[in-house]
Amino acid sequence: MNMTDKVIQFMDEHRQEAYDLLLELAQIPAPSNQEEKRAQFCADWLKAQGCEGVYIDEALNVIWPVGCTDSNELVVYMAHSDVVFPDTDPLPLKVEDGRICCPGVGDDTACVVSLMMTAKYIAQEGLQSGNTGVLLVINSGEEGLGNLKGSRKIMEDFGTRVVEFVTFDGYAQSIANTTVGSKRYQVEVATEGGHSYLAFGNRNAIAYLAGLIKTLYDIKVPARGKTTYNVGTISGGTSVNTIAQNAQMLYEFRSDNREDLAEMETHFKAAIDFYRAKGIEITVTQVGDRPCMGDVDPEREQALMERGARAVKNHYGYEVDYHSSSTDCNIPMAMGIPSICVGTVVGAKSHTREEYVEIDSLLPGLKVAGEMILCHF
């Protein structure tokens, strides 16, 4: 029996364990930058399976280096622990109609379980990688204002040695093989404000913020790639009878083209300068920066894409689509490292509180992760 057949048999025999692990892990809250509980749970679980040398780094990545020396080349496999939801109490979970329903269960908790079960198999069998070391990582900070913190830290610590990078994230119907870069800003407008009747005529921070938003929404996006923009949150003011002194927003623009991303930044800065010229106090804080794709060797990237597609085809039976996305791959791909993002489950409604995964997709997802990782052993 070859390695792939063995890991497939292992996943068949441990499908109930994987299911139970997902139910437990999915309920542990893990907002971006607050992944401590999940990180500790995952580290403790891996150690209990015999994964020697597991540690949590300062970015809250859970890392198991397998066959890694001080200088050998490395491949990275990761799945992110954080979810987009701010809950700090246990996340609500229910099982019904063949689905596991829980915020964050498909993005990305089920993929984390696929990685963990493969790690269990490697430890149980005492497997050793070849000349290339394998880093198995449950990483932090993929979502929102996590700003790819975990992936950045991995590439900061190991990047010069990494020759290939795979993140398991989301659903198995498609593979992300190009990146969407983004810039994210918090913008605060401040004016003198005052009483809505007695100080009528004073400048209102909300009104000027609204004007700025209108200006940003009037920008015609460049057309070299796909480029988008969004105001995600706004807040400010004191009361209905107070001229607002402060108003804030979170604004982002995205593109799969580096030139378009730079052009959007130029437009954004020009709009800010225009309103500052009116004497308005505007404070701009960059809260996110995800780079676009760098110069990746096309043949090596193609080979990695084909391996991911083959694993999905082997265990789901269908061909994948390829698309651009903003994932943990942004960091290595900006550095020219072949990278892909592969989902391991089938589900829907990610980033909503109605998110779910199909229970029947858990087992083929385990096998997708197992096949991809075990090719290095």
Buried (B, 14 or more C-beta within 10 A) or exposed (E): EEBBEBBBEBBEEBBEEBBEBBBEBBBBBBBBBBBBBBBBBBBEBBBEBBBEEBEBBEBBBBBBBBBBEEEEBBBBBBBBBBBBBEBEEEBEBEEEEEBBBBBBBBBBBBBBBBBBBBBBBBBEBEBEBEEBBBBBBBBBBBBBBBBBBBBBBBBEBBBEBBEBBBBBBBBBBBBBBBBBBBBBBBBBBBBEBBEBEEEEEBBBBBBBBBBBBEBBEEBEBBEBBEBEBEBEEBEBBEEEEBBBBBBBBBBBBBBBBBEBBBBBBEBBEEBBEEBEEEEBBBEBEEBBBBBBBBEBEEEBBEEBBEBBBBBBEBBBEEEBEEBBBBBBBBBBBBBEBBBBBBBBBBBEBBBEEEBBBBBEBBBBBBBBBBBBBBEBB
